[in-house]
């Protein structure tokens, strides 16, 4: 086995002594993404979070690095850092490292003693919102660069792009990239640490991400609520009409998306990956979720479950208006119901065409000629990775064997990272190392989100191995 570039013990020491205290301070900051806190600028939490991260980075980046908080009018800030290349590597295309600092809302259901803005260390896990999604990324990226420098390893030009609007669809990132265009040479490698891992026993490479379409469907039948006994049977129910409209997209009995045009051909390489991942994970594909009672997954075959989670569309209702609480609901036929739709899209499906198809089917011929509207809030692209270069495939295997004592595995991910396709459009020939720490029960966006510390230290060491391999694979000038 190849001797590790960075001993795991050094990475663990760096994490425990230099990163954890600041990461816990970061968790305490309620810097919700602008989609969930439109008043984010006045509240100041986002500025507090990016200042915390920038101060830590300034203290721990390799010598001669430059760092700045980038501000654009009306947009969330961007943390930008740049490490100059070793003179022997000046010809090598730069390395981009990506993460984000904005967070999802706190959500309900945290265990007693835990909370979104309360960092808690318990049995090797750091609980709290944003630790795993995705506050750790900037610390792990800088740590890998600093540890390589301390080991005497030369670095390529290394650029950090840490945004603050990812959870809102990266609405501000393109403007920042445009403003930085003169500094952003075509990268040779892009590292993104915002993805999942199938388990905590391997290094995982993410090879595809789904897109996401978010919209608001509203149905109104009356100008005000009326007595349900007097109107029932005459006035149609808004809930009934919503069900009928959603049936145009989804089979309510099976959960299958039936709208034509929302399916894509799956590349054979991705099918092979799914077979290998299904073999490695088995029932863990669904056992990782906190099931209620005897609820069963849609599929009990691991490969079919992975297919449904990564390359097929899926619909969820993530919010509603017009529905009073059970206690507050009287015998009233409600005039209006509105729901927030989150539709996950296959990786290679163009999101605007999907939006047009859904708008058309939800807007046409509403039952009972009810007043309906569908507004698209955002339409985000998915991503399908290019073929992995041989040097990167070898580096991932060697890194995983060195620090996880197990081979590296690849998988598609059901979530979305808009940044990936944004960069793929700009840099189609670049290599990508997309990975993360969101494994079984890590529960990003939900209650009891945690960062597994053993995994994140191993991942940081693996990142160092990959950067060193990128340098080693470069042709000499």
Secondary structure, DSSP 8 states (H G I E B T S, - for coil): ----SS-HHHHHHHIIIIIHHHHHHHHTS--B-TTT-TTHHHH-HHHHHHHHHHHHHHHHS-TT-EEEEE--TTS--EEEEEE---GGGTTS--EEEEEE--B----S---TT-BTTB-EEETTEEESTTIIIIIHHHHHHHHHHHHHHHTT-----EEEEEES-GGGTSTTHHHHHHHTGGG----SEEEE--SB-S-SSS-EEEEEE-EEEEEEEEEE--SS-EEHHHHBTTB--HHHHHHHHHTTTB-TTT--B--TTS-----HHHHHHHHHHHHHHTTHHHHTS---TT---S-SSHHHHHHHHHTS-EEEEEEEES---TTT--SEE-SEEEEEEEEEE-TTS-HHHHHHHHHHHHHSS-GGG-EEEEEEEEEE--EE-----HHHHHHHHHHHHHHTSS--EEEEESS--HHHHHHHHH-TT-EEEE---B-TT--TTSTT-EEEHHHHHHHHHHHHHHHHHHHHHS---
